[in-house]
Amino acid sequence: MSATTAAALPGVGYLFQWPLFFAVALLGLLLLREKIPIPAGIFTAAAAVLCAPAILLGADTFSLGAEALTLSFAWAFVPLIALLLAISWPFFDLLLDRGGKLIPLLAAAGFAVLVAGGTLTSGFSASRPLPETIAYGLDADRDRAFWITCPDQPLAWSAQFFAHNSSVGPLPDFSPLTEGCFNQSAGFRHAPAPAVPLPAPLLILRSEVSSPGGRDLTLLLRSPRGASEATLYIERLPGMGDISIDGKRIVEVPIEKMKPLYRMIMRQLDYRRWFMIDFSALPADGVTVLMSAVPDRTPIVKVVDVSDFLPDEALRGFTSRPASSMPGQALLLPNGTMVAKEYRFPPSPGRRAGP
């Protein structure tokens, strides 16, 4: 398990490597005890220290897993935690031998106290606010807007936005790659919202040059409203050539060569139809996108820019966010304002490919 995790997910390999190293040291201590007498107090203290990484990192493994995949997938980490605790069996066996029935009784009492304490303090308050993800999406092509969230998200303050005419379903104008939130029920929960006149993201055709394989389009992407993030969804057409950003060619990694976690995410996306380019810090003057297109096809490019806050004009008539609620962040759904616009680039009349 340690070797597999280190190879597939090196960022979390320590969760299994350190318990293994200390477990090997504990095994060595057991073998040494067979040859050299070790005082019981010293042996118990050493065994407790050597078992600590398995116990502490086991709790960390469950916590990180629950945050990454939500509690609905927490069951997947139970076998891993069982393995971490299994390598500490010499210490627990020692405690049972020395303490008899007292140790299990104390452990059961401690478990009951922790469960009761967690149950009584599991609510949300100003000191422990509830994360609520809500996005405002404006479709600039159709002049319509939506409040958007994930269908499985608990609603408190954000419930007021979905009190009337809400439904669950895909929103291809804002998320062409997926029909819903990651690892949740199909579709997004959305409800009509007032259409605020926000400027749409711009994708300007700067030049078009014929090539033997088709035509090279130079596009300028910028956000007139100063959005910090933007995403391009480029329709994959047969014969589509390279794509470059500010002169740097994008190299697409095959899904088979991705890390397991990324493969799991990609399998929930419609990546075979759309090529996604995400900009996390869009410059104010924009970025240059160079893409190759076949001569007789019209590529479709969807642009969605994202800002961090909800528009004040759309929030009129709703109560302000209380201290017991905080902005959340769902995978593939931002917590802020999205403006979407679709662009098409048909072949120029009379233009032919060069020799």
C-alpha positions as CSV (number, residue, x, y, z in Angstrom):
1,M,0.0,0.0,0.0
2,S,2.8,2.4,0.8
3,A,4.6,1.7,-2.5
4,T,1.4,2.1,-4.5
5,T,0.4,5.3,-2.8
6,A,3.9,6.8,-3.3
7,A,3.8,6.0,-7.0
8,A,0.2,7.0,-7.7
9,L,-0.3,9.9,-5.2
10,P,3.1,11.1,-4.0
11,G,1.6,14.1,-2.3
12,V,-0.1,11.9,0.3
13,G,2.4,9.1,0.4
14,Y,3.6,10.1,3.9
15,L,0.2,9.0,5.3
16,F,1.3,5.4,4.7
17,Q,5.1,5.6,4.6
18,W,5.7,7.0,8.1
19,P,3.4,4.5,9.9
20,L,5.2,1.7,8.0
21,F,8.7,2.9,9.0
22,F,7.7,3.1,12.7
23,A,5.8,-0.3,12.5
24,V,9.1,-1.9,11.2
25,A,10.9,-0.4,14.2
26,L,8.2,-1.8,16.5
27,L,8.6,-5.2,15.0
28,G,12.4,-4.9,15.6
29,L,11.7,-3.9,19.2
30,L,9.6,-7.1,19.7
31,L,12.3,-9.3,18.2
32,L,14.9,-7.5,20.4
33,R,12.8,-8.2,23.5
34,E,13.1,-11.9,22.8
35,K,16.9,-11.7,23.1
36,I,17.4,-8.9,25.6
37,P,15.2,-8.3,28.7
38,I,13.6,-4.8,28.5
39,P,11.8,-3.3,31.5
40,A,8.0,-3.3,31.0
41,G,7.7,0.4,31.5
42,I,10.3,1.3,28.9
43,F,8.9,-1.2,26.4
44,T,5.4,0.1,26.8
45,A,6.5,3.8,26.4
46,A,8.6,2.9,23.3
47,A,5.7,0.9,21.8
48,A,3.3,3.8,22.4
49,V,5.7,6.2,20.6
50,L,6.2,3.8,17.6
51,C,2.4,3.3,17.2
52,A,1.6,7.0,17.4
53,P,2.1,7.7,13.6
54,A,-0.3,5.0,12.6
55,I,-3.0,6.3,15.0
56,L,-2.5,10.0,14.3
57,L,-2.0,9.7,10.5
58,G,-5.0,7.3,10.4
59,A,-7.2,10.1,11.6
60,D,-5.6,12.5,9.2
61,T,-6.3,10.1,6.3
62,F,-9.9,9.9,7.1
63,S,-10.2,13.7,7.5
64,L,-8.4,14.5,4.2
65,G,-10.5,11.8,2.4
66,A,-13.7,13.2,3.7
67,E,-12.8,16.7,2.6
68,A,-11.7,15.6,-0.8
69,L,-14.5,13.1,-1.7
70,T,-17.2,14.2,0.8
71,L,-18.5,12.0,3.6
72,S,-20.6,10.0,1.0
73,F,-17.3,8.3,0.0
74,A,-15.8,8.0,3.5
75,W,-16.4,4.3,3.5
76,A,-13.6,3.9,0.9
77,F,-11.1,4.9,3.6
78,V,-12.2,2.4,6.2
79,P,-10.0,-0.5,4.9
80,L,-7.0,1.9,4.8
81,I,-7.5,3.0,8.4
82,A,-7.9,-0.7,9.4
83,L,-4.6,-1.4,7.8
84,L,-2.9,1.5,9.6
85,L,-4.3,0.3,13.0
86,A,-3.4,-3.4,12.2
87,I,0.3,-2.6,12.1
88,S,-0.1,-1.3,15.7
89,W,-1.5,-4.6,17.0
90,P,1.6,-5.4,19.3
91,F,0.9,-2.3,21.3
92,F,-2.8,-3.0,21.7
93,D,-2.1,-6.6,22.5
94,L,0.4,-5.4,25.2
95,L,-2.3,-3.1,26.8
96,L,-4.8,-5.9,26.9
97,D,-2.4,-8.3,28.5
98,R,-1.5,-5.7,31.2
99,G,-4.8,-4.1,31.7
100,G,-7.3,-6.9,31.3
101,K,-10.9,-5.7,30.9
102,L,-10.1,-2.2,32.1
103,I,-8.6,-1.0,28.8
104,P,-11.6,-2.0,26.6
105,L,-14.0,-0.5,29.2
106,L,-12.1,2.8,29.2
107,A,-11.9,2.8,25.4
108,A,-15.7,2.2,25.2
109,A,-16.4,5.0,27.7
110,G,-14.1,7.4,25.8
111,F,-15.8,6.5,22.5
112,A,-19.2,7.2,24.0
113,V,-18.0,10.6,25.4
114,L,-16.6,11.6,22.0
115,V,-19.7,10.6,20.1
116,A,-21.9,12.5,22.5
117,G,-19.7,15.6,22.4
118,G,-19.6,15.5,18.6
119,T,-23.3,15.1,18.4
120,L,-24.0,18.1,20.8
121,T,-21.5,20.4,19.0
122,S,-22.2,19.4,15.4
123,G,-24.4,22.3,14.6
124,F,-23.3,25.4,12.7
125,S,-22.9,28.9,14.3
126,A,-20.9,32.1,13.8
127,S,-17.8,30.3,15.2
128,R,-18.4,27.3,12.9
129,P,-20.2,28.6,9.8
130,L,-21.9,26.4,7.2
131,P,-20.1,26.4,3.8
132,E,-22.7,27.2,1.1
133,T,-21.8,27.2,-2.5
134,I,-24.0,29.5,-4.7
135,A,-23.2,30.9,-8.1
136,Y,-24.9,33.5,-10.2
137,G,-24.8,32.6,-13.9
138,L,-25.7,35.0,-16.7
139,D,-26.2,33.7,-20.2
140,A,-25.2,36.7,-22.3
141,D,-26.5,35.2,-25.5
142,R,-30.1,34.7,-24.3
143,D,-30.2,37.4,-21.6
144,R,-31.2,35.1,-18.8
145,A,-29.7,34.3,-15.5
146,F,-29.8,31.6,-12.8
147,W,-28.9,30.9,-9.2
148,I,-26.9,27.7,-9.2
149,T,-25.8,25.3,-6.5
150,C,-25.2,21.5,-6.0
151,P,-28.4,19.4,-5.5
152,D,-26.9,17.5,-2.5
153,Q,-25.7,20.7,-0.7
154,P,-27.5,21.5,2.6
155,L,-29.3,24.8,2.2
156,A,-29.6,27.3,5.0
157,W,-29.2,31.0,4.0
158,S,-29.0,30.0,0.3
159,A,-32.4,28.2,0.4
160,Q,-34.1,31.6,-0.3
161,F,-32.7,31.7,-3.8
162,F,-34.3,28.3,-4.7
163,A,-37.6,28.7,-3.0
164,H,-39.5,29.2,-6.3
165,N,-39.3,27.4,-9.6
166,S,-36.1,25.6,-8.9
167,S,-35.2,22.5,-10.7
168,V,-32.3,20.1,-11.1
169,G,-30.7,19.5,-14.5
170,P,-27.6,20.2,-16.7
171,L,-26.5,23.7,-17.6
172,P,-24.5,23.3,-20.7
173,D,-24.1,27.0,-21.3
174,F,-22.0,27.3,-18.0
175,S,-20.7,23.8,-17.7
176,P,-20.5,21.9,-21.0
177,L,-18.1,19.3,-19.6
178,T,-20.3,17.9,-16.9
179,E,-24.0,17.6,-16.3
180,G,-23.7,18.3,-12.5
181,C,-21.5,18.7,-9.5
182,F,-18.7,16.3,-9.0
183,N,-19.7,13.1,-7.1
184,Q,-23.2,14.3,-6.5
185,S,-26.7,13.8,-8.0
186,A,-27.1,14.4,-11.7
187,G,-27.6,18.0,-12.7
188,F,-27.3,21.4,-11.0
189,R,-29.9,22.9,-8.8
190,H,-30.9,26.1,-10.4
191,A,-33.6,28.8,-10.2
192,P,-34.3,31.9,-12.3
193,A,-32.5,35.0,-11.3
194,P,-32.7,38.7,-12.4
195,A,-30.6,39.3,-15.5
196,V,-28.0,41.9,-14.5
197,P,-26.5,43.8,-17.5
198,L,-22.9,42.5,-17.0
199,P,-20.4,42.8,-19.9
200,A,-19.8,39.4,-21.5
201,P,-16.3,38.0,-22.0
202,L,-14.7,38.9,-25.3
203,L,-13.1,36.5,-27.7
204,I,-11.9,38.7,-30.6
205,L,-10.6,37.3,-33.9
206,R,-7.4,39.1,-34.5
207,S,-6.2,37.3,-37.6
208,E,-7.0,34.2,-39.8
209,V,-4.2,32.6,-41.9
210,S,-4.6,29.8,-44.4
211,S,-2.4,26.7,-43.9
212,P,-2.1,23.4,-45.8
213,G,-4.1,21.7,-43.1
214,G,-6.8,24.3,-42.7
215,R,-6.7,27.8,-41.1
216,D,-4.9,29.3,-38.1
217,L,-7.0,31.6,-35.9
218,T,-5.5,34.1,-33.6
219,L,-7.9,35.1,-30.9
220,L,-7.7,37.6,-28.0
221,L,-9.5,36.6,-24.8
222,R,-10.2,39.3,-22.2
223,S,-12.9,40.1,-19.6
224,P,-14.2,43.7,-19.8
225,R,-15.6,43.4,-16.3
226,G,-12.2,42.4,-14.9
227,A,-13.0,38.8,-13.9
228,S,-10.0,37.0,-12.4
229,E,-10.8,33.6,-13.9
230,A,-12.0,32.4,-17.3
231,T,-12.5,29.1,-19.0
232,L,-12.5,28.3,-22.7
233,Y,-14.5,25.3,-24.0
234,I,-13.4,24.5,-27.5
235,E,-15.4,22.0,-29.5
236,R,-13.3,19.1,-30.7
237,L,-13.7,18.8,-34.4
238,P,-12.1,16.1,-36.7
239,G,-8.8,17.4,-37.9
240,M,-8.4,20.0,-35.1
241,G,-4.8,21.1,-34.8
242,D,-2.6,22.5,-32.1
243,I,-3.7,25.1,-29.6
244,S,-1.3,27.7,-28.1
245,I,-1.5,30.3,-25.4
246,D,0.7,33.3,-25.8
247,G,3.0,31.3,-28.0
248,K,3.2,28.2,-25.8
249,R,1.7,25.0,-27.3
250,I,-0.7,23.1,-25.0
251,V,0.3,19.4,-24.7
252,E,-2.7,17.3,-23.7
253,V,-1.9,14.4,-21.4
254,P,-3.8,11.2,-22.4
255,I,-6.2,10.1,-19.7
256,E,-4.5,6.7,-19.4
257,K,-1.3,8.5,-18.2
258,M,-2.9,10.6,-15.6
259,K,-2.8,10.0,-11.8
260,P,-5.7,7.9,-10.5
261,L,-7.5,10.9,-8.9
262,Y,-7.4,12.9,-12.1
263,R,-8.5,9.9,-14.1
264,M,-11.5,9.5,-11.8
265,I,-12.4,13.2,-12.4
266,M,-11.9,13.1,-16.1
267,R,-14.2,10.1,-16.5
268,Q,-17.1,12.3,-15.2
269,L,-16.4,14.9,-17.9
270,D,-17.4,15.1,-21.5
271,Y,-13.7,15.6,-22.5
272,R,-14.2,13.8,-25.8
273,R,-16.4,16.6,-27.2
274,W,-14.9,19.7,-25.5
275,F,-11.3,20.8,-24.9
276,M,-11.1,22.9,-21.7
277,I,-8.6,25.7,-21.0
278,D,-8.8,27.2,-17.6
279,F,-7.2,30.6,-16.7
280,S,-6.8,31.1,-12.9
281,A,-5.4,34.7,-13.1
282,L,-6.6,36.3,-16.3
283,P,-4.5,39.4,-17.2
284,A,-6.4,42.7,-17.6
285,D,-5.2,43.0,-21.2
286,G,-6.1,39.4,-22.0
287,V,-4.3,36.5,-23.5
288,T,-3.7,35.4,-27.1
289,V,-5.0,32.0,-28.2
290,L,-3.9,30.4,-31.4
291,M,-5.9,27.5,-32.7
292,S,-5.9,25.5,-35.9
293,A,-9.3,24.7,-37.5
294,V,-10.2,22.6,-40.6
295,P,-11.1,24.8,-43.6
296,D,-14.7,23.8,-44.1
297,R,-15.9,23.6,-40.4
298,T,-17.1,26.2,-37.9
299,P,-15.5,25.8,-34.5
300,I,-17.6,26.6,-31.5
301,V,-15.9,28.2,-28.5
302,K,-17.8,28.8,-25.2
303,V,-16.3,31.4,-22.9
304,V,-17.2,31.6,-19.2
305,D,-15.5,34.3,-17.0
306,V,-15.8,34.1,-13.2
307,S,-15.5,36.7,-10.5
308,D,-15.5,36.1,-6.8
309,F,-18.6,37.9,-5.6
310,L,-22.3,37.8,-6.3
311,P,-23.7,41.0,-8.1
312,D,-25.3,43.4,-5.7
313,E,-28.2,44.2,-8.2
314,A,-29.2,40.5,-8.2
315,L,-29.2,40.3,-4.4
316,R,-31.8,43.0,-3.8
317,G,-34.8,41.6,-2.0
318,F,-32.8,38.8,-0.4
319,T,-31.5,38.7,3.2
320,S,-27.8,39.2,3.7
321,R,-25.5,36.3,4.5
322,P,-25.5,35.7,8.2
323,A,-22.4,34.9,10.3
324,S,-23.4,31.3,10.5
325,S,-22.9,30.9,6.7
326,M,-19.7,31.2,4.7
327,P,-18.9,30.9,0.9
328,G,-18.2,27.3,0.0
329,Q,-16.3,25.8,-2.9
330,A,-17.6,22.8,-4.9
331,L,-15.5,21.1,-7.5
332,L,-16.5,22.3,-11.0
333,L,-18.8,25.0,-9.6
334,P,-17.4,28.3,-8.5
335,N,-18.8,30.5,-5.7
336,G,-19.3,33.8,-7.5
337,T,-20.6,35.3,-10.7
338,M,-20.3,33.6,-14.1
339,V,-21.0,35.2,-17.4
340,A,-21.2,32.9,-20.4
341,K,-21.0,33.6,-24.1
342,E,-20.7,31.4,-27.2
343,Y,-18.5,32.3,-30.2
344,R,-18.5,30.8,-33.7
345,F,-15.8,31.3,-36.3
346,P,-17.0,30.2,-39.8
347,P,-14.6,30.1,-42.7
348,S,-14.0,33.4,-44.4
349,P,-15.8,33.7,-47.8
350,G,-13.4,33.0,-50.7
351,R,-10.5,32.0,-48.5
352,R,-8.7,28.8,-49.5
353,A,-6.0,26.8,-47.9
354,G,-2.5,27.5,-49.2
355,P,-0.4,25.0,-51.2
